[in-house]
Every structure is written in C-alpha cells, then in structure tokens.
Amino acid sequence: MAIKHATTQTFEQEVKEGVVLVDFWAAWCGPCRMIAPVLEELDQEMGDQVQIVKLDVDENPEVAGAFQIQSIPTLMMFKDGQPVSKTMGFQPKEALERVYRDSTIITYSRPGNRSAVFCWAC
C-alpha cells in the first residue's frame, strides 16, 4: 500500500479499520524528515499488514490536540480506530517493526487468572 496523508476531515476514516501507523509530523521538523525514508521502507516491506498515514500537525492542529501530541515526530499505532501504542522521536526501522508486533498482540486475563494472548495481525 502507499503511504496516505490524512487531514482533520479524513483522519477518522483513515484509522477506522485494520492496523494503522500514524506519523504526526511537520515540514520544518528535522527528525520528521529523517524518519520519512524509514516509513517508506516499512511501507514497502509491511504495507500489506499495516497502513501508514501521515498527519501534518501544523495543518491539522485539531487532531494533534485531540491525541495530546506535544512532540514530533510522534508515531501512534491504531487498531480498528482505537490507539494502542504511542512512541515519540526518531525510531529506526527495527524499533518500528517491534512497535507493530507489540501493538498487534493483546494479553488479557480470563476468569480463573488464566491469560490468553491474541495476535491481531496473525
């Protein structure tokens, strides 16, 4: 899949289904420019598993405010419209792959203190 660019008007639609990595960024941000080729590489390698969406915080302050984005780049992983993880600053590709894996595995307690693990991406 290709990396998409969201706006305040399209954001909810972009994150509502599946696993989506949102890059909150700005054009003047050096680390944001550094992470762009990493996201392109991830999209080429994992585009069938995770959709990457970029949101310019200067052009869409309402969305950035709603998610309390105070530092950029901030990367948030969404699963079916719900945020499941958040990381800030430049991240190498391996770290972003780990964020994806960690965000798609959910552990919860069942009655009797037994736990179950589910993988959304498997």
C-alpha positions as CSV (number, residue, x, y, z in Angstrom):
1,M,0.0,0.0,0.0
2,A,1.0,3.6,-0.4
3,I,1.5,6.0,2.5
4,K,-1.6,8.2,2.8
5,H,-1.8,11.8,4.0
6,A,-4.7,12.5,6.4
7,T,-6.4,15.7,7.2
8,T,-8.8,16.7,10.0
9,Q,-11.7,15.7,7.7
10,T,-10.3,12.3,6.7
11,F,-8.5,11.2,9.9
12,E,-11.2,9.0,11.4
13,Q,-11.9,7.3,8.1
14,E,-8.2,6.5,7.6
15,V,-7.7,4.8,11.0
16,K,-11.1,3.2,11.5
17,E,-10.2,-0.3,10.1
18,G,-7.2,-2.5,10.5
19,V,-3.8,-1.7,11.8
20,V,-2.7,1.8,11.1
21,L,0.6,3.6,12.0
22,V,0.0,7.4,12.1
23,D,3.0,9.7,11.8
24,F,2.3,13.1,13.4
25,W,4.8,15.4,11.7
26,A,5.6,18.8,10.4
27,A,7.6,20.0,7.4
28,W,10.1,22.1,9.5
29,C,10.9,19.1,11.8
30,G,14.4,17.6,11.2
31,P,13.7,14.2,12.9
32,C,10.4,14.0,11.0
33,R,12.3,14.3,7.7
34,M,14.8,11.7,9.0
35,I,12.0,9.1,9.7
36,A,10.3,9.6,6.3
37,P,12.5,7.1,4.4
38,V,12.2,4.6,7.2
39,L,8.4,4.8,6.9
40,E,8.7,4.4,3.1
41,E,10.8,1.3,3.6
42,L,8.3,-0.1,6.2
43,D,5.5,0.6,3.7
44,Q,7.3,-1.4,1.0
45,E,8.0,-4.3,3.4
46,M,4.9,-4.4,5.5
47,G,2.3,-2.4,3.5
48,D,0.0,-5.5,3.4
49,Q,0.0,-5.7,7.2
50,V,-0.1,-2.1,8.3
51,Q,-1.3,1.1,6.6
52,I,0.9,4.1,7.2
53,V,-0.8,7.5,7.4
54,K,1.0,10.9,7.8
55,L,-0.8,13.9,9.5
56,D,0.8,17.3,9.4
57,V,0.3,18.8,12.8
58,D,0.6,22.4,11.6
59,E,-2.2,22.0,9.1
60,N,-4.4,19.8,11.3
61,P,-4.0,21.0,14.9
62,E,-7.4,19.7,16.0
63,V,-6.4,16.1,15.5
64,A,-3.0,16.6,17.1
65,G,-4.6,18.3,20.1
66,A,-7.2,15.5,20.4
67,F,-4.4,13.0,20.9
68,Q,-2.3,15.3,23.0
69,I,0.6,15.4,20.6
70,Q,3.2,17.6,22.2
71,S,6.4,16.5,20.5
72,I,7.1,15.4,16.9
73,P,7.6,13.1,15.3
74,T,5.0,11.1,17.3
75,L,4.0,7.7,15.9
76,M,0.7,6.2,17.1
77,M,-0.5,2.7,16.2
78,F,-4.3,2.3,15.9
79,K,-6.3,-0.9,15.7
80,D,-9.8,-0.5,14.3
81,G,-9.9,3.2,15.2
82,Q,-8.5,2.8,18.7
83,P,-5.0,3.9,19.7
84,V,-2.9,1.0,21.0
85,S,0.6,2.5,21.3
86,K,2.5,5.7,21.1
87,T,6.2,6.5,20.6
88,M,8.0,9.8,20.1
89,G,11.2,10.8,18.3
90,F,13.1,9.2,15.5
91,Q,12.9,5.4,15.6
92,P,14.9,3.0,13.4
93,K,13.1,0.5,11.3
94,E,13.7,-2.3,13.7
95,A,12.1,-0.4,16.6
96,L,9.0,0.4,14.5
97,E,8.7,-3.2,13.5
98,R,8.8,-4.1,17.2
99,V,6.1,-1.4,17.9
100,Y,3.9,-3.1,15.3
101,R,4.4,-6.6,16.7
102,D,3.8,-5.4,20.3
103,S,0.7,-3.5,19.2
104,T,-0.9,-6.4,17.5
105,I,-0.6,-8.8,20.4
106,I,-3.1,-8.4,23.2
107,T,-3.0,-10.2,26.5
108,Y,-6.0,-10.2,28.8
109,S,-7.0,-12.0,32.0
110,R,-9.7,-14.6,31.8
111,P,-11.7,-15.9,34.8
112,G,-9.5,-18.2,37.0
113,N,-6.5,-15.9,36.4
114,R,-5.6,-17.7,33.2
115,S,-4.4,-15.3,30.5
116,A,-4.9,-15.5,26.8
117,V,-2.8,-14.0,24.0
118,F,-4.2,-12.9,20.7
119,C,-2.4,-11.6,17.7
120,W,-4.5,-9.1,15.6
121,A,-2.1,-9.4,12.7
122,C,-1.7,-13.2,12.6
